[in-house]
Amino acid sequence: MGHACNGLRCQAPLESQGGLQFRVGGATGLGGILLGSLNQLGETHLPLEVRICPSCGHVELFRV
């Protein structure tokens, strides 16, 4: 996964922690509750890679 990239804070090389699938879209709040599992039909997944700085602990997300 991923490309070499230095952190924005201390410029140390970031270490990949793997990927995540963030769910985006769908209804929120009361609308999401009323729709129940139908709400998932309006959602998509956004694949992101998580990288962390071993020096300062800063976390950055990258779209994959």
C-alpha positions as CSV (number, residue, x, y, z in Angstrom):
1,M,0.0,0.0,0.0
2,G,0.8,3.6,-0.4
3,H,3.7,5.8,-1.4
4,A,6.5,7.3,0.7
5,C,5.4,10.5,2.3
6,N,6.7,12.5,5.1
7,G,4.4,13.9,7.8
8,L,3.3,17.5,7.8
9,R,4.4,18.2,11.4
10,C,7.9,16.8,12.0
11,Q,8.7,15.6,8.4
12,A,9.5,12.0,9.6
13,P,8.6,9.2,7.2
14,L,5.1,8.0,7.9
15,E,4.4,4.3,8.6
16,S,1.4,2.6,7.0
17,Q,-1.1,1.0,9.5
18,G,-3.2,-0.6,6.8
19,G,-6.4,0.3,5.1
20,L,-10.0,1.2,6.3
21,Q,-13.3,1.3,4.5
22,F,-15.1,4.4,5.6
23,R,-18.8,4.4,5.0
24,V,-20.1,7.6,3.4
25,G,-23.5,8.8,2.3
26,G,-26.9,7.6,3.5
27,A,-29.2,9.5,5.8
28,T,-28.2,10.7,9.2
29,G,-30.1,11.4,12.4
30,L,-33.8,10.6,12.6
31,G,-34.0,9.9,8.8
32,G,-31.3,7.2,9.2
33,I,-33.1,5.7,12.1
34,L,-36.5,5.6,10.3
35,L,-34.9,4.0,7.2
36,G,-33.1,1.3,9.2
37,S,-31.2,-1.1,7.0
38,L,-32.6,0.6,3.8
39,N,-30.3,3.5,4.7
40,Q,-27.3,1.3,3.8
41,L,-28.4,1.3,0.2
42,G,-27.5,5.0,-0.1
43,E,-24.0,4.5,1.3
44,T,-20.7,4.0,-0.5
45,H,-17.3,3.0,0.8
46,L,-14.3,5.3,0.7
47,P,-11.0,3.3,0.8
48,L,-8.4,5.1,3.0
49,E,-4.9,4.2,4.1
50,V,-3.9,5.2,7.6
51,R,-0.4,6.3,8.2
52,I,1.2,7.4,11.5
53,C,4.3,9.3,12.4
54,P,6.5,7.2,14.7
55,S,8.0,10.4,16.2
56,C,5.0,12.5,17.1
57,G,2.1,10.1,16.7
58,H,0.3,12.4,14.1
59,V,-2.1,10.4,12.0
60,E,-2.9,11.1,8.3
61,L,-5.4,9.5,5.9
62,F,-4.7,8.9,2.3
63,R,-7.2,7.9,-0.4
64,V,-6.3,4.7,-2.1
